[in-house]
């Protein structure tokens, strides 16, 4: 990802890591490792926060009444259920993106499946240096 003007005037930009002195290379690699750890922790926190928010119970009375009317159990009345029902509603109106999202989320994406109609036979021939044939 280009960093734009952030690298102006810096001598080290563009020099391969294997062309640098060992100590400098280790320092750069260490900084990269630390930055990677920070990014991973941040991404994990965002994921955990989203999961927590999705698991929160629905508190709006009108939405609870609607969920009850379609047969959703009280313990299943979460934000995740509301989102799923919203996506299904959009797919029912013909939204192809919603339909694709549902298909992919359920693991039914055609490109992810590999069905072999016939068994595959692999033959390895040794054609190296056998002039006796």
RODO-2510 file (C-alpha; in nm, 4 decimals, decimal comma):
residues 133
     n   res          X          Y          Z
     1     x     0,0000     0,0000     0,0000
     2     x     0,1615     0,3270    -0,1072
     3     x     0,2233     0,5635     0,1764
     4     x     0,2294     0,8821    -0,0300
     5     x     0,4332     1,1722     0,1044
     6     x     0,5106     1,0003     0,4361
     7     x     0,8401     0,8716     0,2950
     8     x     0,9751     1,1993     0,1536
     9     x     1,3291     1,2695     0,2613
    10     x     1,3800     0,9286     0,4220
    11     x     1,6985     0,7586     0,3023
    12     x     1,5937     0,4028     0,3904
    13     x     1,2862     0,3841     0,1660
    14     x     1,3325     0,1500    -0,1280
    15     x     1,6457    -0,0226     0,0031
    16     x     1,5896    -0,4004     0,0257
    17     x     1,6145    -0,5441     0,3750
    18     x     1,8883    -0,7884     0,2684
    19     x     2,1038    -0,4968     0,1475
    20     x     2,1078    -0,3274     0,4877
    21     x     2,3460    -0,3781     0,7792
    22     x     2,2388    -0,6669     1,0045
    23     x     2,1543    -0,4471     1,3050
    24     x     1,9471    -0,2072     1,0971
    25     x     1,7631    -0,4964     0,9307
    26     x     1,6857    -0,6528     1,2713
    27     x     1,5572    -0,3212     1,4042
    28     x     1,3260    -0,2751     1,1037
    29     x     1,2038    -0,6346     1,1268
    30     x     1,1398    -0,5937     1,4988
    31     x     0,9372    -0,2780     1,4388
    32     x     0,7404    -0,4620     1,1717
    33     x     0,6709    -0,7485     1,4108
    34     x     0,5501    -0,5106     1,6812
    35     x     0,3269    -0,3239     1,4332
    36     x     0,1870    -0,6557     1,3083
    37     x     0,1014    -0,7596     1,6651
    38     x    -0,0734    -0,4292     1,7306
    39     x    -0,2759    -0,4637     1,4093
    40     x    -0,3740    -0,8239     1,4943
    41     x    -0,4871    -0,7268     1,8444
    42     x    -0,6885    -0,4362     1,7058
    43     x    -0,8541    -0,6591     1,4450
    44     x    -0,9311    -0,9203     1,7120
    45     x    -1,0871    -0,6545     1,9368
    46     x    -1,3069    -0,5291     1,6531
    47     x    -1,4183    -0,8852     1,5768
    48     x    -1,4985    -0,9552     1,9437
    49     x    -1,6910    -0,6280     1,9732
    50     x    -1,8973    -0,7076     1,6627
    51     x    -1,9710    -1,0587     1,7912
    52     x    -2,0808    -0,9134     2,1266
    53     x    -2,3075    -0,6582     1,9551
    54     x    -2,4618    -0,9250     1,7329
    55     x    -2,5388    -1,1401     2,0393
    56     x    -2,7173    -0,8567     2,2245
    57     x    -3,0872    -0,9169     2,2853
    58     x    -3,3431    -0,7137     2,0955
    59     x    -3,4966    -0,4502     2,3253
    60     x    -3,7352    -0,2640     2,0918
    61     x    -4,0904    -0,3777     2,1698
    62     x    -4,2139    -0,3471     1,8120
    63     x    -3,9308    -0,5661     1,6844
    64     x    -3,9848    -0,8210     1,9623
    65     x    -4,3548    -0,8386     1,8686
    66     x    -4,2680    -0,8900     1,5016
    67     x    -4,0127    -1,1626     1,5840
    68     x    -4,2716    -1,3384     1,8042
    69     x    -4,5289    -1,3177     1,5256
    70     x    -4,3028    -1,5089     1,2871
    71     x    -4,2189    -1,7745     1,5457
    72     x    -3,8738    -1,6710     1,6699
    73     x    -3,8020    -1,7972     2,0232
    74     x    -3,7228    -1,5338     2,2833
    75     x    -3,3651    -1,6579     2,3376
    76     x    -3,3001    -1,6223     1,9640
    77     x    -3,4136    -1,2598     1,9485
    78     x    -3,0743    -1,1001     1,8890
    79     x    -2,9322    -0,8340     1,6595
    80     x    -2,7881    -1,1168     1,4505
    81     x    -3,1397    -1,2530     1,3937
    82     x    -3,2644    -0,9075     1,2927
    83     x    -2,9798    -0,8667     1,0442
    84     x    -3,0364    -1,2130     0,8978
    85     x    -3,4076    -1,1419     0,8551
    86     x    -3,3263    -0,8066     0,6943
    87     x    -3,0938    -0,9706     0,4431
    88     x    -3,3562    -1,2362     0,3681
    89     x    -3,6190    -0,9642     0,3155
    90     x    -3,3913    -0,7869     0,0660
    91     x    -3,3202    -1,1127    -0,1160
    92     x    -3,6955    -1,1781    -0,1420
    93     x    -3,7376    -0,8427    -0,3186
    94     x    -3,4850    -0,9513    -0,5812
    95     x    -3,1644    -0,7980    -0,4463
    96     x    -2,8922    -1,0152    -0,6049
    97     x    -2,6278    -0,8989    -0,3567
    98     x    -2,8400    -1,0120    -0,0630
    99     x    -2,9037    -1,3471    -0,2311
   100     x    -2,5315    -1,3886    -0,2996
   101     x    -2,4486    -1,2970     0,0604
   102     x    -2,6895    -1,5610     0,1893
   103     x    -2,5559    -1,8263    -0,0480
   104     x    -2,1932    -1,7505     0,0399
   105     x    -2,2612    -1,7330     0,4139
   106     x    -2,4236    -2,0753     0,4025
   107     x    -2,1180    -2,2150     0,2224
   108     x    -2,2994    -2,2908    -0,0998
   109     x    -2,0775    -2,0860    -0,3282
   110     x    -2,0253    -2,2893    -0,6438
   111     x    -1,6619    -2,1870    -0,6907
   112     x    -1,5796    -2,3301    -0,3468
   113     x    -1,7082    -2,6752    -0,4362
   114     x    -1,5103    -2,9292    -0,6325
   115     x    -1,7182    -3,2237    -0,7465
   116     x    -1,5345    -3,4851    -0,9463
   117     x    -1,7600    -3,6749    -1,1807
   118     x    -1,5009    -3,9387    -1,2549
   119     x    -1,1989    -4,0478    -1,0541
   120     x    -0,8780    -3,8827    -1,1656
   121     x    -0,5857    -4,1087    -1,2493
   122     x    -0,2368    -3,9618    -1,2281
   123     x     0,0359    -4,1404    -1,4236
   124     x     0,4014    -4,0594    -1,3643
   125     x     0,6386    -4,1665    -1,6358
   126     x     1,0117    -4,1958    -1,5923
   127     x     1,1729    -4,0704    -1,9127
   128     x     1,5102    -3,9757    -1,7712
   129     x     1,8232    -4,1308    -1,9164
   130     x     1,6738    -4,4652    -2,0232
   131     x     1,8207    -4,5074    -2,3708
   132     x     1,7820    -4,8881    -2,3500
   133     x     1,4190    -4,8824    -2,4627
***
